[in-house]
């Protein structure tokens, strides 16, 4: 995987474990902010390790192939927002963040990422900035890496999925023609040794 030019990381702050609520998201009615907890069984099967809260996830094996973890809880309705911060991007920022459909739950997470072949989900690539669905990529947004916060707005009322980078909207990556399954899970996939992400907590004033 060739190296891509990476945007400069924003400075770390004391609130780096708390998600940023984008202005346009804050006005949405019935929005639900969540902090994904990653499924330990799924993570362990892929060669990933978790912290005690199941919110920080790191690849600790050298083998370079996709390794996916999904959240313990999936969603079938409503409007959900969550965010993940990249702590370590690895050599090439081969990280995919997005949502995966319910068929991925309990399946083998190796060589699999949200929006890969056979998955009705979608992901945003840190390495290239491309959008992936059904293993097909398309131009989407800027690459991202260490220090960046990637937010995901999953609207299961309108059947859309949009992404944010450091609180700024990147765009809508999927619509009703892509989000065809009945349940979706927050998901992240790694490719390289040392890559680390943490799912961000919800600000106290934003709890629904």
N, C-alpha and C positions, 0 to 999 in steps of 0.2 A: 504494500500500500504506500504510494508516494506521499511525502509530507506536504501538507497544505499550509498556506500562510494563515497564521492564527491571529485573531483580534487580540488586542491587549486586554488583560484581565482587569476587572474593576477592583479597587482597593478593598481589602477585607475590613469589615466593621464588626462592632459588638453584636449586631443583629444578624450576623451571617447565617445563623441557623433558623431564622424566621423568614417566611416568604414575603415578598413584596406584592402588595395587591395593586394591580394595574388600575388606572382610573376608570377605564371603560368597563372593567369587570366589576368594580365596586358598585356600579349603578344597576347591575342586573338584579331583577327580583328573584327571590328564592334561590340565590346562589349558595352552594354548599362548599366550604373550604375544607380540604382534607389533607392529612399528612399520611401518605402511604407507609404501611409497614410491610416490608418485603417478606414473601413466603419463604421460611427457612428451608423447607424440603426442596423447593424449586431451586433456590440459590445453591444449596449444597450439592445437588446433582450436577450443576453446571460448573462447579469448581470455584464458587464465590463464597466469601465469608461475610458475616453480619456482626454488628455490634450487639450489645445486650438489649437494645430497644428495637432492633430489627429495622432501623432507619438508615444506617450507614452501611454501604455495600462496597466491597473491594474484590478485585480479581487477584488471587494469590497463586495462580499457576501460570507457567510460561507459555503453554500451548496457545498459538494464535488462531483462534476460531471464535465464532460468535457464541456467547454464553448469556442467556437471558434469565432475569428474575422478574416475577410479577408480584403484585401486591396481594396481600391476604384477602382483601375485600374487593369485590367487583360491584359494578353499578348497572342497573337496568332502566333507570328513569332519573329525571332531574337534571340539574345543571351543576357540574362539579369542576372545581379548580384545585390543582395541586402544582407544586413546584419542586424541582430537584436542582441542587447546586453541584457543579463539577469541582471536586476537591483536587483530583489528579487526573489529567487527561491522557497520560501515557505518552508514548512516542509520537503517535499520529492522530490522537483524539478520535480513535475508533469507538465512539460511544453513540448509541441510538436511544432516544427517549421518546416515549409515546404511550399508546394504549394497545392492548392485545385482546382478542376476543376470548370467550369462555372456553373454546376448544383447547386453548393453550394451558389451561389450568390442570395441573397434574401430569402433563405430557413431558416428554424429554425436552429440556431447554437448551441442549447443545445444538450448535449450528442453526440457531433460531433467533429471530429478533422481531420486535413488533413491526408488522407490515411485511414480514417475509412471506415466501410462497406458502399458500394454504392458510394464511392468517388474515382475517378481515379487519385487522387493525391498521394503524398508521404510525410512522415514526419520523423524527427530525434528526438528521445525521450531524454529529459534531464535526466530523472530518471534512465533509463537503458542503454542508448546508442544504443538501438535497432532501426531498420528501420521498419516503418509501411506502408503497402499498403493493401487496401481492408480489413482492420482489421486483417491482418496477419503480424506477426513480424518476423524479422530475425536479426542475429548478424550483427552489422555494425561498431560502433565506441565507443569511451569512453563516459561515462556520462558527463554532463555539468551542470553548475549552476551559482551562483552569480558572476558577473564580466565577464563571458565568452561571447565572440562575436561569433555568429553562422552565417556564410555566406552561401548563397544559389546561385549556378550557374545553371540557367535554360536555357538550350540550345534547343530551339524549331526548330532549323535547323536539328540537329542530334537526337532530341527527347531524351535527357538525362537530369537528374537532379543530381547535385553533391553538397556535403556539405563541409564546412570548419569550423574549430574551432580555433579561435584566429589567423587567417591568414594561418593556416596549413591545407592542404587538408586531409579530413577524407576518402573520397571515393565517387564513383558514386553509388547512391542509387536507381536509376530508369532508365530504357531504353525505347525503342520504344514499347515494349510489355506492359508497364505499362502506359506510357503517351499517351493515346489513344484519349483524348478529344481535342477539337479545341481551347480551351481557358483555361488559368491557372492564378490563383491569388496567390500572396504571402499570407500566412496564419499562424496564431499562435493560439494555444489552451492552456487553463489553467485548472487546476483541484482544486486548493486550494486558500483559502483566502490570500490576500496580494501579490500574485505573480505579478511581474511587468516586462515588457520589454519595450524597446525603439527601434524603427527603426532608423538606423544610417544614418547620412547625407553623401553625396558624396563629397570627396575631390575636391577642386576647379580645380586642374590640371587633374582630372579624368572625368570631364564632357565631354560627347561625343557630 
